[in-house]
Amino acid sequence: MNKLAALLAIPLLVACAADSGSPGGSAPPRGSLEPTVPSQSPSSGGEGLPSRMLDEVIALAEEATGVDRSEIEVVLAEAVTWSDGSIGCPEEGMMYTQALVPGFRVVLDVAGEELHYHAGTDAEFFPCDRPTEPLEAGAPDR
């Protein structure tokens, strides 16, 4: 009987480990969903994101436009809460999760043109040609 109970408990233990965000599990730890970057006003430039993240976004803009990074100005860099899974960049005909998504946005001035870059909690920034406003700026309160 003890062997049978142990065999029946294995799937339960595996499921619990996956839900808790342990290595090999599919769900991230609950605390990792919160951006820790403070929000900031447009006039303060990019000090609101870690320099590593901001450098990655500037490099994306530099590569996309061919404009030297010394001519790229940070207009806005902040943690935000997106209203859905489109992460502020919905595409026509697509369906998105209807849940609040913590993430980030960066707006750059490149030769007089504003470029928008958005990211979710994974901090994988992508360009957004038709951005929508986030639900709120700053790290979300939970």
Protein Blocks (a to p, Z undefined) as FASTA:
>chain_A
ZZmmmmmmmmmmmmmmmmnopahiabdcfklmpccbdcddfklojmlpcfklmmmmmmmm
mmmnopafklpccfbdcddddfbfnnopacehiacdddddddddddddeehiacdddddf
kopacddfbdcddfbgcjddZZ
